[in-house]
Amino acid sequence: MFKPALQDGHNRSVSYVRISVTDRCNLRCNYCTAPTFFQHNRTQILSYEEILRLVKVLVGLGVDKVRLTGGEPLVRRHLDSLIARLNDIDGINDISLTTNGVLLEKLAVPLWAAGLRRVNISLDTLNRQRFEQVTGRDYFKRVRAGIEAALAIGFTPVKLNVVVMRGVNDDEILDFAALTTKYPLHIRFIEYMPIGSSSIWNPADMVSGAQIIKAISSEIAGLEPVVAEFGGPARLYRLPGAPGRIGVITAMSSHFCDSCNRIRVTADGRLRACLLSDNEFDLKEALRADADPSRIAEVVRLAVAAKSAEHGLSCNATRKCARVMSTIGG
């Protein structure tokens, strides 16, 4: 069936939506969640019914890929039921989830039964004590158990998202890379970005993708680039004989904006065409007014039309996007 392409003003087709189902989280990572911030109550965030209505409109505009995010999406009850209903929507070809993994061991089976097959797990350190320092919680063993459960049940690929911060976890780059030689994990090293008005981000704290690859290749021979099997912004590499992959996401040092195909919907129903731009459009008002799908589609088109050519941030950025990451959606 022909689906009209949702295009922005720079001839990029949008086919991928990341939907935050909650702004609540069971961790308190200092670069993601402000020390104090307002959390929406249940009536202020999109209901599952509203999310489903929105996705059906987006499918009609050419979107075929959905990622559920948070906050921490697994703290929202009955997420498996939403995934099952998303899987029933004709035209959705891919559903994935970004999680911190704390609740994944307990929920892996129902998520799989609902039709989920791909997970990204945010994990910035392999050291239990450092994990508690970064996240404010002593949940490292739970996350490790969640990763093991995801691998055991057959999620493919299981990706670990690692935000690399100088002086915090940059000494663990090789340890993370070595995991790919033992497990079919995709380790995705992500450049530290200036997100949140109260962010502690400093340009000196950012480790570039090039520096990450140099750190690996200078210690382990044979690192070679590979073609991405599942798409996405990461540049992928493999160590000799490794079942896993190493990726770097260079949002700061080497923009990939020209190939961006995504939009984001916050838990409170705001549409962001770019992660690093605070230009938002209100979808919740249209959804709650029981608007005709054409009205909802028009809001989407307006947001996509306003999508800038580039996010405009660099390694020496002084400007930041105001929202903290936990309220945008990871």
Beta strands, then each sheet from edge to edge (+ up, - down):
strand 1: 6-7
strand 2: 13-14
strand 3: 16-20
strand 4: 65-69
strand 5: 94-99
strand 6: 118-122
strand 7: 158-164
strand 8: 185-191
strand 9: 224-225
strand 10: 235-238
strand 11: 245-249
strand 12: 262-265
strand 13: 270-272
strand 14: 280-282
sheet 1: 1+ 2-
sheet 2: 9+ 10- 11+ 8+ 7+ 6+ 5+ 4+ 3+ 12+ 13- 14+
end
